Amino acid sequence: MAKTISGKVIIITGASSGIGRAAAVALGREGAKLVVVARREDRLKQLQQEINGDTLVLPLDLRDQQQVSQMIEQTMNRYGRIDVLINNAGFGFQGSVEKTSPEVVREIFGLNFEAALLASQLAIPIMRKQGSGHIINVSSVVGKRGIPLMGIYCATKFALNGISEALRIERKDSNIDVSIVSPATTESEFSDSVRRGDVKAKVKSVGHVQTSEEVAAAIVRCIKHPKIEVFPNRTSRLLAWANALAPSLVDKVMMRFFRARVEALADVRK
């Protein structure tokens, strides 16, 4: 039986654009009580007007752990419960593993991984006490297979997948669902705002590019019918399976399809 979304309190981080924004719009149509979180307050206010429903706007920077705590506290002050936590906030980075600075590593892990971890740690006791809950971590297909010149970003998604899998077992008897959503390349501002290290040229996407709305629809379905892992694009699932079975073969395929990325790095170092 499908779970009801109407009236549920749902936190969405990274809600000012891309997948987060599309998910907020889709869930607003379903009648959810939304908590939309991002740094850009003006974008969140526009989103609130578009949804035209019960929406709490929280302009926060989740790289600051204190502000992650504020997100949970303000949600509880307003609604008194948390039914679904969607950890979506993050930023992309292109650069070689060799040359990525420790400062960048700390910053990207701080937002892409540690913010989601802390938010989950704070939400779990609330969900346990109320008798139910659902944590959805928006990962990526590159959390299953690292790709050239995005190794550090991939690492944040591998880490997110790791805690999701462990948490799913740890909370199995608490009526708390834990899901991983693994999109492929998505058409959104996220791709346009990817930061670059020792790769100066813009790296083109390979394969099918899905829309934010497609991923949002997959998230809505996951809330109604909780799943362990969701691949909004079927090709992503095939890649994950192939890499688990024959990683050396996938290496060869990667070298073929990502040759331009490797050459871009070589050009920088000349």
Backbone torsions as a table, in degrees:
resi	resn	phi	psi	omega
1	MET	NA	134.2	-178.8
2	ALA	-68.7	140.4	175.7
3	LYS	-79.3	147.9	-179.1
4	THR	-85.4	135.7	177.9
5	ILE	-95.4	-33.0	-177.5
6	SER	-55.0	127.3	178.6
7	GLY	86.0	-9.3	179.7
8	LYS	-74.5	143.9	177.1
9	VAL	-90.9	117.6	-173.5
10	ILE	-126.5	122.5	174.9
11	ILE	-92.7	133.0	176.1
12	ILE	-127.4	115.7	176.4
13	THR	-91.3	155.9	-176.5
14	GLY	64.3	41.1	-170.9
15	ALA	-90.4	0.5	-175.3
16	SER	-81.0	-13.8	-179.0
17	SER	-160.3	171.6	171.4
18	GLY	59.2	-138.1	-175.8
19	ILE	-61.2	-42.1	-179.1
20	GLY	-60.9	-45.3	179.8
21	ARG	-64.8	-45.4	-179.6
22	ALA	-62.4	-38.3	178.4
23	ALA	-65.8	-39.9	179.3
24	ALA	-62.9	-43.9	179.1
25	VAL	-62.4	-45.5	-178.5
26	ALA	-64.7	-42.1	-179.1
27	LEU	-73.9	-30.3	174.4
28	GLY	-62.3	-38.6	176.8
29	ARG	-63.5	-28.5	-179.5
30	GLU	-82.7	-3.4	177.3
31	GLY	88.3	19.2	179.2
32	ALA	-73.9	155.0	169.5
33	LYS	-92.0	113.3	-168.2
34	LEU	-104.1	141.8	169.0
35	VAL	-116.2	108.8	-175.7
36	VAL	-103.9	128.5	-171.0
37	VAL	-127.1	130.8	174.6
38	ALA	-172.6	174.3	179.9
39	ARG	-80.3	-31.0	-172.3
40	ARG	-88.1	97.9	-176.2
41	GLU	-62.6	-38.4	-179.0
42	ASP	-61.1	-39.9	177.5
43	ARG	-65.7	-40.5	180.0
44	LEU	-66.0	-38.0	177.8
45	LYS	-64.6	-41.1	176.5
46	GLN	-62.3	-42.0	178.5
47	LEU	-63.0	-42.6	178.8
48	GLN	-58.6	-42.8	178.9
49	GLN	-66.1	-38.7	179.9
50	GLU	-67.1	-41.0	-180.0
51	ILE	-68.5	-41.7	178.0
52	ASN	55.0	44.2	178.3
53	GLY	-138.5	-162.9	-179.5
54	ASP	-77.7	99.3	-173.9
55	THR	-134.6	129.1	175.4
56	LEU	-102.1	122.5	179.9
57	VAL	-95.5	124.6	179.5
58	LEU	-127.3	98.0	176.4
59	PRO	-79.0	96.9	-174.5
60	LEU	-132.1	153.6	173.6
61	ASP	-106.2	104.5	-172.0
62	LEU	-76.8	0.5	170.5
63	ARG	-71.0	-17.6	176.5
64	ASP	-95.6	114.9	-175.0
65	GLN	-61.4	-31.9	177.5
66	GLN	-62.3	-35.6	179.9
67	GLN	-75.1	-26.7	171.7
68	VAL	-63.2	-43.7	177.4
69	SER	-62.2	-40.1	178.1
70	GLN	-60.9	-37.2	178.8
71	MET	-58.8	-46.8	-179.7
72	ILE	-68.3	-44.0	-178.6
73	GLU	-62.7	-45.4	-177.9
74	GLN	-68.8	-32.8	174.9
75	THR	-64.2	-44.5	179.9
76	MET	-67.5	-37.6	177.8
77	ASN	-62.8	-34.7	-177.8
78	ARG	-83.5	-45.4	-170.2
79	TYR	-114.5	-22.8	178.7
80	GLY	78.5	6.4	178.3
81	ARG	-163.0	165.2	174.3
82	ILE	-136.6	113.1	-178.9
83	ASP	-90.6	-39.8	-178.6
84	VAL	-138.7	132.1	173.4
85	LEU	-114.2	117.0	178.4
86	ILE	-106.8	104.0	178.5
87	ASN	-85.4	99.8	-174.1
88	ASN	-120.8	-20.1	-174.8
89	ALA	-61.2	140.9	177.5
90	GLY	174.2	168.8	173.0
91	PHE	-136.4	155.7	-178.5
92	GLY	-96.1	157.8	179.8
93	PHE	-147.2	132.1	175.4
94	GLN	-112.7	124.9	179.8
95	GLY	174.6	156.8	-179.6
96	SER	-71.6	151.7	175.6
97	VAL	-60.9	-40.2	-176.8
98	GLU	-59.5	-40.1	-169.6
99	LYS	-105.5	2.0	179.9
100	THR	-74.3	129.2	-174.8
101	SER	-73.7	153.6	176.1
102	PRO	-58.9	-32.4	-179.9
103	GLU	-63.7	-42.8	178.4
104	VAL	-66.9	-41.5	179.3
105	VAL	-58.5	-46.2	-179.8
106	ARG	-64.0	-40.5	-177.7
107	GLU	-67.8	-45.0	-176.5
108	ILE	-71.2	-36.4	175.3
109	PHE	-69.3	-32.4	179.3
110	GLY	-60.9	-40.8	-179.1
111	LEU	-90.0	-50.4	-172.9
112	ASN	-70.2	-28.7	-175.7
113	PHE	-119.1	-56.3	-172.3
114	GLU	-65.9	-35.9	178.5
115	ALA	-63.7	-42.2	178.4
116	ALA	-66.4	-40.0	178.8
117	LEU	-62.2	-49.4	-178.3
118	LEU	-65.0	-42.7	178.6
119	ALA	-59.0	-41.4	178.9
120	SER	-66.1	-43.4	179.7
121	GLN	-60.6	-36.1	180.0
122	LEU	-78.1	-30.8	-177.2
123	ALA	-80.7	-30.8	-174.1
124	ILE	-58.0	-48.1	179.1
125	PRO	-60.7	-34.0	178.0
126	ILE	-66.5	-46.3	-180.0
127	MET	-65.0	-39.6	179.2
128	ARG	-62.8	-43.5	-178.7
129	LYS	-65.4	-38.7	-179.0
130	GLN	-81.8	-9.7	173.4
131	GLY	93.4	2.5	179.0
132	SER	-169.2	163.8	176.8
133	GLY	172.1	168.9	-178.4
134	HIS	-148.2	123.2	175.2
135	ILE	-107.7	124.4	179.0
136	ILE	-117.3	115.9	178.0
137	ASN	-101.1	117.5	179.5
138	VAL	-83.0	104.9	-178.7
139	SER	-100.1	-132.0	-178.9
140	SER	-170.7	158.9	174.3
141	VAL	-62.5	-25.6	178.1
142	VAL	-77.1	0.8	167.9
143	GLY	-83.4	-5.0	176.4
144	LYS	-107.7	-27.3	-177.9
145	ARG	-147.5	118.0	177.8
146	GLY	-68.6	144.8	179.2
147	ILE	-124.3	154.3	-175.7
148	PRO	-58.1	138.6	174.1
149	LEU	67.6	13.9	171.7
150	MET	-135.0	25.6	-173.1
151	GLY	-59.0	-39.9	-177.7
152	ILE	-71.1	-41.9	175.1
153	TYR	-60.5	-44.9	178.0
154	CYS	-56.8	-40.6	-177.9
155	ALA	-60.8	-37.7	178.7
156	THR	-64.3	-35.5	-179.7
157	LYS	-76.9	-35.6	172.4
158	PHE	-58.8	-44.0	-179.9
159	ALA	-63.7	-42.1	178.9
160	LEU	-62.4	-41.1	177.2
161	ASN	-63.6	-39.1	-177.8
162	GLY	-61.9	-48.0	-179.7
163	ILE	-69.9	-30.3	179.0
164	SER	-64.6	-43.6	-179.6
165	GLU	-66.8	-42.0	178.9
166	ALA	-66.4	-44.6	-177.8
167	LEU	-63.8	-35.3	-179.8
168	ARG	-59.1	-39.3	179.3
169	ILE	-77.6	-42.4	-178.1
170	GLU	-60.5	-33.9	-175.6
171	ARG	-107.3	19.0	-176.1
172	LYS	-58.6	-34.9	-177.4
173	ASP	-96.0	11.7	-177.7
174	SER	-105.6	5.7	-177.7
175	ASN	60.5	32.9	175.5
176	ILE	-114.2	115.9	178.2
177	ASP	-82.8	143.8	175.5
178	VAL	-129.2	121.6	-176.7
179	SER	-125.2	148.0	173.0
180	ILE	-112.8	127.7	173.7
181	VAL	-108.0	122.1	-173.6
182	SER	-118.6	85.5	178.5
183	PRO	-72.7	160.0	166.9
184	ALA	-89.1	-164.0	177.1
185	THR	-57.3	131.5	-174.5
186	THR	-121.4	135.6	179.1
187	GLU	-74.3	107.2	-177.6
188	SER	-167.4	177.4	176.4
189	GLU	-65.5	-22.0	-178.9
190	PHE	-55.6	-46.9	-178.6
191	SER	-65.4	-36.3	-178.3
192	ASP	-70.9	-25.8	-174.3
193	SER	-105.6	14.6	177.8
194	VAL	-60.7	131.3	178.8
195	ARG	-82.8	153.5	-175.9
196	ARG	-125.3	139.6	175.3
197	GLY	-98.7	-106.8	-178.5
198	ASP	-87.5	15.7	172.5
199	VAL	-113.0	107.9	-175.2
200	LYS	-89.3	-32.6	-179.7
201	ALA	-78.3	144.3	178.6
202	LYS	-69.8	127.9	-178.1
203	VAL	-90.4	126.1	-178.5
204	LYS	-76.5	148.8	178.1
205	SER	-73.9	151.4	178.3
206	VAL	-115.7	134.6	177.2
207	GLY	87.4	-169.2	-176.6
208	HIS	-66.6	134.0	175.4
209	VAL	-105.8	117.8	-177.8
210	GLN	-92.4	165.8	178.4
211	THR	-91.7	159.8	176.0
212	SER	-61.9	-34.1	-179.7
213	GLU	-66.0	-33.7	176.8
214	GLU	-64.8	-42.7	179.2
215	VAL	-67.9	-40.7	178.9
216	ALA	-60.2	-41.3	179.0
217	ALA	-62.3	-37.5	177.7
218	ALA	-66.2	-36.3	177.5
219	ILE	-66.3	-43.1	177.8
220	VAL	-59.3	-45.3	179.3
221	ARG	-63.0	-36.8	-179.5
222	CYS	-66.9	-34.3	177.1
223	ILE	-69.8	-41.1	179.9
224	LYS	-70.3	-39.0	-179.6
225	HIS	-130.7	84.2	-174.0
226	PRO	-54.9	133.3	176.4
227	LYS	-127.8	155.8	178.8
228	ILE	-65.3	-45.7	-178.4
229	GLU	-145.8	141.5	-177.7
230	VAL	-125.8	127.4	172.8
231	PHE	-111.2	101.2	-179.4
232	PRO	-59.3	-25.5	177.0
233	ASN	-114.8	125.6	-174.4
234	ARG	-63.4	-32.9	179.6
235	THR	-60.1	-33.1	179.1
236	SER	-62.1	-40.9	178.5
237	ARG	-63.0	-40.2	179.1
238	LEU	-63.4	-40.3	178.7
239	LEU	-63.6	-43.2	179.7
240	ALA	-62.1	-44.0	179.3
241	TRP	-65.2	-45.2	-178.5
242	ALA	-61.7	-40.0	-179.0
243	ASN	-68.6	-34.1	178.0
244	ALA	-68.0	-34.0	-175.6
245	LEU	-89.1	-38.7	-174.1
246	ALA	-145.0	71.5	-176.6
247	PRO	-60.9	-33.4	-179.5
248	SER	-66.8	-34.9	176.8
249	LEU	-67.5	-40.5	177.8
250	VAL	-65.6	-34.0	175.2
251	ASP	-56.0	-44.3	-178.5
252	LYS	-65.5	-41.2	178.2
253	VAL	-64.7	-40.8	179.2
254	MET	-61.3	-43.8	-179.6
255	MET	-60.7	-33.5	179.7
256	ARG	-72.9	-48.4	-173.8
257	PHE	-80.5	-24.3	-177.2
258	PHE	-110.1	20.2	179.6
259	ARG	-57.3	-38.8	-179.1
260	ALA	-61.4	-36.0	179.0
261	ARG	-66.4	-43.9	-179.2
262	VAL	-66.1	-39.9	178.1
263	GLU	-66.0	-34.5	177.3
264	ALA	-61.6	-39.4	178.1
265	LEU	-67.7	-40.4	179.7
266	ALA	-63.2	-38.8	179.9
267	ASP	-62.6	-38.8	-179.5
268	VAL	-64.2	-35.7	-172.5
269	ARG	-87.3	-5.5	178.9
270	LYS	-69.7	NA	NA
